[in-house]
Amino acid sequence: MKKDKIAVIGLGYVGLPLARLFATKYSVVGFDINKQRISELMSGVDSTLEVDDQTLQSVLINSSSDSIGLYCTNQLEKINDCNYYIITVPTPVDKNNRPVLTPLIKASETVGAVLKKGDIVIYESTVYPGATEEDCVPILERVSGLKFNKDFYAGYSPERINPGDKEHTVEKILKVTSGSTPQIGEKVNELYKSVITAGTHLAPTIKVAEASKVIENSQRDINIAFVNELAKIFNLLDINTHDVLEAAGTKWNFLPFKPGLVGGHCIGVDPYYLAQKAQEYGYNPEIILAGRRMNDSMGGYVASEVIKTMIQKDIKIKDAEILILGITFKENCPDVRNSKVIDVISSLNEYGVKVTVHDPWANPAEALKEHDVKSTTNLPKEKFDSIVLAVSHKEFIDLDFNSIKKEKSIIYDVKNILSSTIKDKTL
């Protein structure tokens, strides 16, 4: 009997760590349409920093074969002898916060072109309940000419990658699995169980697995929205929000959420997928969308607080020099996609100030392409009227702020990582 061979479609923050892990026990072909990304990975380098070079190089093989290891390619014919296809492409929203399934549809067309009898297609991309069987499977059927649950099968195992987290890596996070039939569910579960040391949870249906993923991040989004609202209230009352949260956190069942900018391609996006599906069925989700509105308002709120604090110090606003520290969506991670720091920058620009962005982790070309914002990896040598610490990169904790601030200036610490003797205000 032919040994299992796995194709991982999409080699980004989710796909590459998964492909690397499977490649320790299986023959794996990583497929991505980005030729530059393939070239980079086959040279043993991962620019996302999710897999260190030594670990990546330890599983790389030079050609597609049945040998254990990882071969990366953008050539479709190299994946036509696989029997598992795992799709890990992004699922973003558009400017109106409507789900964009285009990457998922394109990936399904790609897999459909090589699908054979007996193959299993597993989706990891975050979607609304029903997307796998209602949106993706018909594409697989149409392109392949095969019949679902007769000729080929499907599974869903939501990704739980936490970008930049070197402690909770893919194999150490319990994995939810599911299949289009009970038997396929068992097969999918056994596949993941063979590499996930934290274990697996086999959901009864694909829809249950899809729903479990989308509510994980919706729950976090709502909880963060609550503390963001608290921050606005306590600011009016002249109470330090973080002091309040620290005191409340002494109770054993108080949840440790902190205020901040909610970006990235999970927490800031997933609730819209669930909301759209609910609206299709005639239900308008009030709490979910209220949480989104609150969190989406925080960029403008931070900017207004920075300007107010500058005014209180008699700092001239027009043409003031403001330094933004960090443009990635989270700390110690190079990913700039859906970063809400851009909302702070856009709002500050409306006041007629001059904004400079410094981020030692972000690729300036990526920041320019994604947000049309110039950033620098080197700390500027000039001094500024205002410094906004927007992302808590480790490099910023011990930064010499006196070297970059004017005599009359303010430091606004969005993340509350600086000493109270350094900062003027925090969120």
N, C-alpha and C positions, 0 to 999 in steps of 0.2 A: 504493500500500500504506500502511495506517495506521501512523503513527509509534508507536514504543514509548512507553507511558505506565505509570508505576510507582506502585503504592500501597504505602506503608510502614505496616504495622499495629503500633502501639505506638510512642510518641514519647518514650521515656525516654532513659537514658544510652547505649543502643545505637542505637535507631531514629532519634533526631533528627540526630546527626552523619551517619548514613548518608543520610537523606533530604536533608539540606542538601547533601551532596556530589553525589548524583545530580541534584539540582536545578540544578546548574551546567551540565548538558548535556541533561537530559530534563524532560518535564512530570511532576511528582511531586505526589501527593496524600498527605499525612500523616494517618493516621486514628488517633484515640485516644478511648476511651470517657470520659475525664476532661474534662468541659466546661471546668473551670477551667484545665487545662493548655492546651487549645486556645486559649482566650481570651488567656492569657499569651503563647503563641508567636505568635499573629497580631498581638499588639501589639509584637512584635519583641524579646521578653525570654525568656531561658532560665534558669530558677531552678536547674537542675543545674550551670550554668556550663560545660557541655561545649562549647557554641557561643557565642562572644561576640556581643553584641547587633548590632554592625556587620556581622559575617559573616552572621548570621541574616537581618537586614533586607535584605541585598543580594540574597537569592534569593526573598524572599516575594512572592507575587502575591495579588491580592484575590479571585480566584474560580477555580474549577476550570475549566481550559481545556486546549487542546493546546499552549499556550505554555510555553517553558522556564521553570522556577521551581517554588516550593513553595507549595502551598495546604494549610492544616491544617484538619481538620474532625472532628466526631463524628457526622456524618450519613452513613449507609450508602450512600444513593443517589449520593453524590458520588464513590464509587470504582467504580461499576459499569461504567465505560467503560475501565478499566485492563486491560492484558494481562499485566502482571507484578505479583504480590502477594508482598511480602517481609514475613515475620512475625518481629517482634523483641520478643516479650513475654518477661517473666521466667519462669524455671523454678526455683522455690524448693524447699525441703524442709519437711516439717512438724516438729512438736516431737519426733517420734520419728525424725527424719532420713530419712523416706521421701519419695521424689520426689513433687512435686505438679504434675500436668500440667494442672490446671484452666485456667490462663490460656491454655495452648497449645490446649486443646480448644475453649474459647470463641472464640479467634481463628480457629480452623479452621472453626467453625460460621459465623462472621461472613463469612469469605471464601467459604465454600461457597454462601452465599445470593446471591452476585453472580457466581459463577464461570461462564465461558462457554467454548465450544469454542475450543481453541487456546491458552488461558491457561496460564501457568506460575506455580506457587506455590513460593516459595523460603523455607525456614526458616533462621533464624539462631540461634534459641534453643539453648542447650546442653542436649543430651539424651543418653540412652544409645543405643548402636548399635541401629538398627531402629525407633526411635520415629517417624520421619517416615513410613515406608512402612507400619508395622504399627498405629500409633495415630492418626496424623493423616490420612493419605490416605483410610481408610475413612469418616471424618467428612465429608471433602470430597465423596466419592462419594455418601454418603447424603443430604446436604443439597442438593447440586446436581442429583442425578439423572444425572450424567455418568460416563463410564467412564475410569478411570485409564489413562494411556499410550495412550489412543485419542482421547478428547475433550479431556483436559487432562493436564498434566505437572507434575512436581515437581523441585525442586532443593534442595540443602543447602549453605550457605556459612557456617560457624561464625563468630560475631562474635569480634573480637579487640580490642575497645575496652578501653583502660586508663584508667578514670575519673581525672580530675585531671591526666593527663599531656598537657602542651601540646606536647611534642616528638614523641611517637609517636602522631600523630593517625591517623584511620581510613585516609586515602589513603596514609599512609607505612608501613603494616603489610601485609606480603604476605598475600594472601587465598586460603584454600583454597576451591575450588568443586567442585560435582558436580551430576549430573543423573540423572533416572530412566531415561534412555536415553542412549547415546553422543552422539546428535545434540543432545539437550537439554543434556547436559553442556557441549558446545561453545558452545551459545547462552548458557547461564548464565555460562560462563567469559568470553565476549566482552563480556557486559554489564558485569561487574565490572572487566574489564581496561580498559574505556573510561574509568574514573574512578580506579582504584587505581594510583597512580604507582609503587608498590613492586612491582607485578606480581602474578600469580596462580599457583596450583598446582592443576591440574585432577586431582582424585582419580578413580580408576576407578569407584567406586560411591558412593552416598549413605551407606551403612553405614561405608565407610572414612573418609569425611569426618567423620561423627558421632563415630567412635572417635578420630580424630586430635585433635578438640577436647577430648573428655573426658579424654584422657590428658595433655594439655598441663598442665592445672591439677592433676591428680593427681600428676604428677611434681614440680611445685613444692611441693605439700602435703607429700609424703614427705620431700623435701630439707629443708624448714623444720622438720618434725617431728624430723629427725635433729639439727639444731643446737639445737632446744629441749631435746632430751634431753641434749645436751652441756652446755647451760647449767645444767641441774639437777646434773649430775655435777661440773662444774668449780666450782659454787657450794659443794658439799660439800667440795671440795678447796681452797677459798679461792684459786681462780685466776680471773682476769678472762677471761671467755669471749671478749670482743671482741679482747683482746690475742692470744689463741690463734688466732683466726680470721684476724687480720691477719698473723701469722707464717706460718700454713699457706698463706695466699693468695699468698705469694711464689712458690709452685710454679705453673707455667703452666697446668696443667689442674685446679687446685683450684677448685671451684664456689663463687662468692661469695654464699652464703645467710647470713642473720642470724636470730637467735632473735626471737620476738615473738608477738603475738596475731594469729591467722589468722581474719579475718572476711571480710565482703563476700559477694557473690553469685556468686563464681566458685570460688576456691581452696577455700573452706570448705564448698562445696556440691557441686561437680561429682563428687568422688570417690564420693559416695553414689549417684549415678546409675549409675556403672559397677559399683559393688558390688552394687546391686540386680539389675542385669541378669545379673551373674555368678551370683548366688545362685539366680535363676530357672532357670539351667542346671545347678544342682547343685554349683557351686564356691563355696567360702567364701574370699574374698580376704583373706589374712592381713596382708600388708604394707600394703595400702591402708587397711584399717580400723584397724590399729595406729597408723598415722600420724595418722588422724583422732582417735583417742582421745588421743594425746599432745597434739595441737594444741588439742583441746577442753578439756584439763586446765589450760591455761596461765593462764586468768583466775583460777582458784582459787589456783594456785601464786603468782602475782604478789601477790594479796591476803595470803596467808600470809607471804610475804617482807616485805611492808610492815609487817605487825603485829610480826613478829620483830625487825625493825630498830628499830621504835619501842620495844619492850620493852628492847632492848639500850641504849637511850638514856634509860631510866627515864621514858618518856612514858606517862602513864595512858591506857589503852585505852578504857575505858568513857566514852562521850560525847565522845571525842576528835574534833576538827574536822579532816576530811580533804578536801583539794581535789583533784579529778580534772581534769586538763587534757586535754581532747579526748574526744569521744564518737563521732565518725565512724569508719567502718571503716578509713580510711586518711588519710594526710596531704593537706592542701590540697585537700580535696574535701568537699562538703556532705552526702554520702550516709551516712545513719545505719543503713541496713538491714543486718541480720546483723552488727552491730558486736560484737566480743567484749569491748569495754570494759565492756559491761553485765554480763559474768560477773565482772569485777573488782569492780564496784559491788555486785552481789548478794552476793558472798562477804564483802566488807567489812562490809556491813550486818548479817551474822550475828554480828559481834563487838560490836555495840552502839555503833558509831561514828556520827557525823553526817557524811554525805557531801554535798559541794557539787560541782556539775559546771559547768565553764566551757569553752565551745567557740565561738570566733569565727566558725567556718564553718557550724556546724549550725543549722538552723531549730528553735528551741525547741518549736514546735508539732509538728514531725515527730518529735522525740525523745520527746515526751510520748505521741504517738499510737503510735509504734512500740515503745517500751520502757517507757512509764509512768515516765519519769525527767524531772525538771525540770532544765533546763540554762539557762545564761545566756550571751549573747554578750559581755557586759561583764565585765571582770575584777573579781571581788569586792574590796571595800576592806578587809575584815577580815583577820586573820592566822590561820594554820592550824598545827596540830600536825604535819601531814604533807601533803606535796604529791606527787602521783603524775603524772608526765608520761607519759600513755598513748598520745598521738598526736603525731607530730612535725610539727605545723603550723609554718610558717615564723615565725609570730608568737611562738612559744614559745622560739625559739633565743636571742633577746636580751632575754627577759623579766627584769624586776628582781625576782628571787625574794626579796630581803631585805625588800621592801615587803609581801610577803604571807605570810611565815613568822614564827612565834614565835621567841623567843630559843632555846628548846630545841625543835627540830623536826627532821624528816628530809625529804629529797628523794629519791624513788625514780624513776629514769629508765628506763622500760621500753625506750625506743628508742635509748638511748646517744648522744644528741646534745649533751648538756651537758658542760661541762668537769668534770674530776675534782675540781676545787676547789669546785664548786657542789653536786654530787650526793653522796649518802651511799652509794647502791647502784644497780646496774643489773642488768638481766636477764642 
